[in-house]
Amino acid sequence: MTSTEALPSRLHGVVDRIPASLGLLAGPDQGRVSLPVRLAWSGPTEFDVTDPRERLTLYCLLLDCGQPDDFIRYVNPTLLRRDWPRICRLTARRLTRLWERKLPELAAH
């Protein structure tokens, strides 16, 4: 890469990572989850999903770098819908818009 070439967008491929439906999400609504190092390489690896702050950190981290299987395993659809307005304030608007286009029920909040 030369100094005149632009870096690829962080959002490249994001749409392909978003699950096709909230109904596919099967994450817990209570307890702790442990993320693999590939997702949580520079901070906490365990999150209590009953703690709103920890859950928001978890969900924002997953939106940023999770893969479809990660969303299915770690994200609870009811909690995601409930937290979506706060997630939108904490996450890049371009990213949340892509999620809302693919999963319009999130935008209804």
C-alpha positions in Angstrom: 0.0 0.0 0.0 1.4 3.4 -0.9 0.9 6.5 1.1 -1.7 7.7 -1.4 -4.0 4.7 -1.0 -6.9 4.9 1.4 -7.3 2.4 4.2 -10.4 0.2 3.8 -13.4 1.3 5.7 -14.1 -0.3 9.1 -17.6 -0.9 7.8 -16.5 -3.0 4.9 -18.4 -6.3 5.1 -20.5 -5.3 8.1 -23.8 -5.9 6.4 -22.7 -9.5 5.7 -22.0 -10.0 9.4 -25.4 -8.8 10.6 -27.8 -11.7 11.3 -30.8 -12.0 8.9 -33.3 -11.9 11.8 -33.4 -11.0 15.5 -35.1 -14.4 15.9 -31.8 -16.1 15.2 -30.2 -14.5 18.3 -30.0 -16.9 21.2 -27.8 -15.0 23.8 -28.5 -15.3 27.5 -30.7 -12.8 29.4 -28.9 -13.4 32.6 -25.5 -14.6 33.9 -22.0 -14.1 32.6 -20.6 -14.6 29.1 -16.9 -15.1 28.3 -15.7 -13.8 25.0 -12.8 -15.4 23.1 -9.5 -13.4 22.9 -10.2 -12.7 19.2 -13.1 -10.5 20.3 -11.9 -9.2 23.7 -8.2 -8.8 23.1 -7.6 -5.6 25.0 -10.0 -5.4 27.9 -12.4 -7.5 29.9 -13.3 -10.9 28.5 -16.2 -11.6 30.9 -19.5 -9.7 31.0 -22.5 -10.0 33.2 -25.5 -9.5 30.9 -27.8 -8.6 33.9 -25.6 -5.5 34.5 -26.7 -2.8 32.0 -23.3 -1.2 31.7 -21.4 -4.5 31.2 -24.1 -5.6 28.6 -23.8 -2.4 26.7 -20.0 -2.8 26.6 -20.5 -6.4 25.4 -23.0 -5.5 22.7 -21.1 -2.5 21.4 -17.9 -4.6 21.2 -19.8 -7.3 19.3 -21.4 -4.8 16.9 -17.9 -3.5 16.1 -16.1 -6.8 15.6 -18.4 -9.8 16.0 -19.2 -12.3 13.4 -22.7 -13.8 12.8 -22.1 -16.8 15.1 -21.0 -14.4 17.8 -24.2 -12.4 17.6 -26.3 -15.6 17.7 -24.4 -17.0 20.7 -24.0 -13.8 22.9 -26.8 -11.4 22.0 -30.3 -11.7 23.5 -32.9 -10.2 21.1 -35.1 -8.7 23.9 -32.2 -7.1 25.6 -30.8 -5.8 22.3 -34.1 -4.1 21.4 -34.3 -2.6 24.9 -30.7 -1.3 24.8 -30.8 -0.2 21.2 -31.4 3.5 21.9 -28.4 3.6 24.3 -26.3 1.5 21.8 -27.0 4.1 19.1 -25.6 6.8 21.4 -22.4 4.8 22.0 -21.7 3.4 18.6 -20.9 5.0 15.2 -24.1 6.1 13.6 -23.1 4.7 10.3 -22.8 1.3 11.9 -26.2 1.4 13.7 -27.9 2.6 10.5 -26.6 -0.5 8.7 -28.1 -2.7 11.5 -31.4 -0.8 11.3 -31.6 -1.2 7.5 -31.2 -5.0 7.8 -33.2 -5.3 11.0 -35.9 -2.6 10.8 -37.5 -3.6 14.1 -34.5 -2.1 15.9 -35.2 1.3 14.3 -38.7 1.3 15.7 -37.4 2.3 19.1 
